[in-house]
Structures are given as structure tokens and as C-alpha cells.
Amino acid sequence: MQDCNGIDLAATGENLHRLRLEHGFRVHDLQMKFGISFQAVYKWERGDGLPSIEVLLALAKLYGSTVEELLVQQKAESSSDKT
């Protein structure tokens, strides 16, 4: 998994995908609304990267959410996991 300063990219991607579907948006809708490529949306939803801060803010507004609610933090490893 790519290190992204404590953000769980896979879980964040699943979250972005779920929110898009819950709000009835197609990838094409986001592409047209934000001037981004469909490949970028799929990249985020696969957990291969994150949207820019500008797009994160716009997505949060579109979904009636906050950036913090879009992003999923990595769970800290417990001491028993490190053995």
C-alpha cells in the first residue's frame, strides 16, 4: 500500500465510491462538474491516489460532507501486531 501520511487509500477509495453512488452521480458527472478525467476518478476509487485538496473540498461540498469524512485514516498497529 502506498504511504500517504496516515491516509488509508483503499478505504478512502471505497468511501469515495460509496458516496458517489449514494448521491446518484456517475463518473461522467464528476468529470464534467470538475473538469477531471474519468481515469482520475477510477484511480481514487481504486485507492491508487487521492484527489487534490481543491477537488476534495468540492466533493465534500457536493456530498454534504467534510474532507475529514471523505478521508479514512490508517489504523495504528497495536503492539501485538508487531510481533
VOMAR-266314 format. One record per residue: residue number from 1; residue in three letters; y, x negated, z of N, C-alpha, C in turn. Coordinates in steps of 0.2 Angstrom, whole numbers, m for minus. Each point is the difference from the previous one (the first is absolute). Layout:
BEGIN
+-----+-----+-------+-------+-------+-------+-------+-------+-------+-------+-------+
!   i !  aa !   n_Y !   n_X !   n_Z !  ca_Y !  ca_X !  ca_Z !   c_Y !   c_X !   c_Z !
+-----+-----+-------+-------+-------+-------+-------+-------+-------+-------+-------+
! NUM ! ala !     Y !     X !     Z !     Y !     X !     Z !     Y !     X !     Z !
...
+-----+-----+-------+-------+-------+-------+-------+-------+-------+-------+-------+
END
This chain:
BEGIN
+-----+-----+-------+-------+-------+-------+-------+-------+-------+-------+-------+
!   i !  aa !   n_Y !   n_X !   n_Z !  ca_Y !  ca_X !  ca_Z !   c_Y !   c_X !   c_Z !
+-----+-----+-------+-------+-------+-------+-------+-------+-------+-------+-------+
!   1 ! met !    m6 !    m4 !     0 !     6 !     4 !     0 !     6 !    m4 !     0 !
!   2 ! gln !     5 !     1 !    m4 !     6 !    m3 !     0 !     4 !     1 !     6 !
!   3 ! asp !     3 !    m6 !     3 !     4 !     0 !     6 !     7 !     3 !    m2 !
!   4 ! cys !     2 !     5 !     3 !     7 !     3 !    m1 !     4 !     1 !     6 !
!   5 ! asn !     0 !    m5 !     4 !     4 !     0 !     7 !    m2 !     6 !     4 !
!   6 ! gly !    m6 !     1 !     1 !    m3 !     5 !     5 !    m1 !     7 !    m3 !
!   7 ! ile !     1 !     1 !    m7 !    m1 !     6 !    m3 !    m7 !     1 !    m3 !
!   8 ! asp !    m3 !     5 !     2 !    m7 !     1 !    m3 !     1 !     3 !    m7 !
!   9 ! leu !    m1 !    m4 !    m5 !     2 !     2 !    m7 !    m5 !     6 !    m3 !
!  10 ! ala !    m6 !    m1 !     2 !    m5 !     5 !    m2 !     1 !     7 !     3 !
!  11 ! ala !     2 !     0 !     7 !     1 !     6 !     3 !     7 !     3 !    m2 !
!  12 ! thr !     5 !    m4 !    m1 !     6 !     2 !    m3 !    m1 !     3 !    m7 !
!  13 ! gly !    m4 !    m3 !    m4 !    m1 !     3 !    m6 !    m3 !     7 !     0 !
!  14 ! glu !    m5 !     0 !     4 !    m3 !     7 !     1 !     5 !     5 !     3 !
!  15 ! asn !     4 !    m2 !     4 !     5 !     4 !     3 !     5 !     3 !    m6 !
!  16 ! leu !     2 !    m5 !    m4 !     5 !     1 !    m6 !    m3 !     5 !    m5 !
!  17 ! his !    m7 !    m1 !    m1 !    m4 !     4 !    m4 !     0 !     7 !     2 !
!  18 ! arg !    m2 !     1 !     7 !    m1 !     6 !     3 !     7 !     4 !     0 !
!  19 ! leu !     5 !    m3 !     2 !     7 !     3 !     0 !     2 !     3 !    m7 !
!  20 ! arg !    m1 !    m5 !    m5 !     2 !     3 !    m7 !    m4 !     6 !    m2 !
!  21 ! leu !    m6 !     0 !     2 !    m4 !     6 !    m2 !     2 !     6 !     4 !
!  22 ! glu !     1 !    m1 !     7 !     2 !     6 !     4 !     6 !     3 !    m2 !
!  23 ! his !     5 !    m4 !    m3 !     6 !     2 !    m2 !     0 !     3 !    m8 !
!  24 ! gly !    m6 !    m1 !    m3 !    m1 !     3 !    m6 !     3 !    m4 !    m6 !
!  25 ! phe !     1 !    m7 !     1 !     3 !    m4 !    m5 !    m6 !    m4 !    m4 !
!  26 ! arg !     1 !     0 !    m6 !    m4 !    m5 !    m4 !     3 !    m7 !    m1 !
!  27 ! val !    m4 !    m4 !    m2 !     3 !    m7 !    m1 !     5 !     0 !    m5 !
!  28 ! his !     0 !     4 !    m5 !     5 !     0 !    m5 !     7 !     3 !     3 !
!  29 ! asp !    m1 !     4 !     5 !     6 !     3 !     4 !     4 !    m6 !     3 !
!  30 ! leu !    m4 !    m4 !     4 !     3 !    m6 !     3 !     3 !    m5 !    m5 !
!  31 ! gln !    m4 !    m1 !    m5 !     3 !    m4 !    m6 !     6 !     2 !    m2 !
!  32 ! met !     1 !     6 !    m2 !     6 !     3 !    m3 !     6 !     0 !     6 !
!  33 ! lys !    m2 !     2 !     6 !     5 !     1 !     5 !     3 !    m7 !     2 !
!  34 ! phe !    m4 !    m5 !     0 !     2 !    m7 !     3 !     1 !    m5 !    m5 !
!  35 ! gly !    m2 !     1 !    m7 !     1 !    m5 !    m5 !    m5 !    m6 !     1 !
!  36 ! ile !    m6 !     2 !     2 !    m5 !    m5 !     2 !    m6 !     1 !    m5 !
!  37 ! ser !    m4 !    m5 !    m1 !    m6 !     1 !    m4 !    m6 !     4 !     4 !
!  38 ! phe !    m4 !     3 !    m4 !    m6 !     3 !     3 !    m4 !    m5 !     3 !
!  39 ! gln !    m1 !    m6 !    m3 !    m4 !    m5 !     3 !     3 !    m2 !     7 !
!  40 ! ala !     6 !     0 !     1 !     3 !    m2 !     7 !    m3 !     5 !     5 !
!  41 ! val !     0 !     7 !    m1 !    m2 !     5 !     4 !    m7 !    m1 !     2 !
!  42 ! tyr !    m4 !    m1 !    m5 !    m8 !    m1 !     1 !    m1 !    m7 !     4 !
!  43 ! lys !     4 !    m5 !    m1 !     0 !    m6 !     4 !     1 !     1 !     7 !
!  44 ! trp !     5 !     4 !     2 !     1 !     2 !     7 !    m5 !     4 !     3 !
!  45 ! glu !    m3 !     5 !    m4 !    m5 !     4 !     3 !    m6 !    m3 !     0 !
!  46 ! arg !    m2 !    m6 !    m4 !    m6 !    m4 !     1 !     1 !    m5 !     6 !
!  47 ! gly !     6 !    m1 !     3 !     1 !    m4 !     5 !     1 !    m7 !    m3 !
!  48 ! asp !     2 !    m1 !    m6 !     1 !    m7 !    m3 !     7 !    m2 !     1 !
!  49 ! gly !     4 !     4 !     3 !     7 !    m2 !     1 !     4 !     6 !     3 !
!  50 ! leu !     7 !    m2 !     1 !     4 !     6 !     3 !     6 !     1 !    m4 !
!  51 ! pro !     3 !     6 !     0 !     6 !     1 !    m4 !     5 !    m4 !     3 !
!  52 ! ser !     6 !    m1 !    m4 !     6 !    m3 !     3 !     3 !     4 !     6 !
!  53 ! ile !     4 !    m2 !     4 !     3 !     3 !     5 !     4 !     6 !    m3 !
!  54 ! glu !     3 !    m1 !    m5 !     4 !     6 !    m3 !    m5 !     6 !    m2 !
!  55 ! val !    m5 !    m2 !    m3 !    m5 !     5 !    m2 !    m3 !     3 !     6 !
!  56 ! leu !    m2 !    m4 !     5 !    m3 !     3 !     7 !     5 !     5 !     3 !
!  57 ! leu !     7 !    m2 !     0 !     5 !     5 !     3 !     0 !     6 !    m4 !
!  58 ! ala !     0 !     0 !    m7 !     0 !     6 !    m4 !    m7 !     4 !     0 !
!  59 ! leu !    m5 !    m3 !     1 !    m7 !     4 !     1 !     1 !     3 !     7 !
!  60 ! ala !     2 !    m3 !     5 !     0 !     3 !     7 !     5 !     6 !    m1 !
!  61 ! lys !     5 !     0 !    m3 !     5 !     5 !    m1 !    m4 !     6 !    m4 !
!  62 ! leu !    m3 !    m2 !    m5 !    m3 !     5 !    m4 !    m6 !     4 !     3 !
!  63 ! tyr !    m3 !    m4 !     5 !    m6 !     3 !     4 !     2 !     3 !     6 !
!  64 ! gly !     7 !     0 !     2 !     2 !     2 !     6 !    m2 !    m4 !     6 !
!  65 ! ser !    m1 !    m6 !    m1 !    m3 !    m5 !     5 !     5 !    m6 !     1 !
!  66 ! thr !    m3 !    m5 !     4 !     4 !    m6 !     1 !    m4 !    m6 !    m3 !
!  67 ! val !     3 !    m5 !    m1 !    m4 !    m6 !    m2 !    m5 !    m2 !     4 !
!  68 ! glu !     1 !     1 !     7 !    m5 !    m2 !     5 !    m6 !     4 !    m1 !
!  69 ! glu !     1 !     7 !    m2 !    m6 !     4 !    m1 !    m4 !    m1 !    m6 !
!  70 ! leu !     4 !    m4 !    m5 !    m4 !    m1 !    m6 !    m4 !    m6 !     1 !
!  71 ! leu !     2 !    m5 !     4 !    m3 !    m7 !     1 !    m5 !     1 !     5 !
!  72 ! val !    m6 !    m3 !    m1 !    m5 !     0 !     6 !    m1 !    m8 !     2 !
!  73 ! gln !     1 !    m1 !     6 !     0 !    m6 !     3 !    m8 !    m2 !     1 !
!  74 ! gln !    m1 !    m7 !    m1 !    m7 !    m2 !     1 !    m1 !     0 !     8 !
!  75 ! lys !    m7 !     2 !     1 !    m2 !     0 !     7 !    m1 !    m7 !     3 !
!  76 ! ala !     2 !    m1 !     6 !     0 !    m7 !     3 !    m8 !    m1 !     1 !
!  77 ! glu !    m2 !    m6 !    m1 !    m7 !    m1 !     2 !    m1 !    m1 !     7 !
!  78 ! ser !    m5 !     4 !     3 !    m1 !    m1 !     7 !    m4 !    m7 !     2 !
!  79 ! ser !     0 !    m2 !     6 !    m3 !    m6 !     1 !    m7 !     0 !    m1 !
!  80 ! ser !    m3 !     6 !     1 !    m8 !     0 !    m2 !    m1 !    m1 !    m7 !
!  81 ! asp !     5 !     2 !    m5 !    m1 !    m1 !    m7 !     0 !    m7 !    m2 !
!  82 ! lys !     3 !    m4 !     4 !     1 !    m7 !    m2 !    m6 !    m5 !     2 !
!  83 ! thr !    m5 !     3 !     3 !    m6 !    m4 !     2 !    m5 !    m2 !    m6 !
+-----+-----+-------+-------+-------+-------+-------+-------+-------+-------+-------+
END
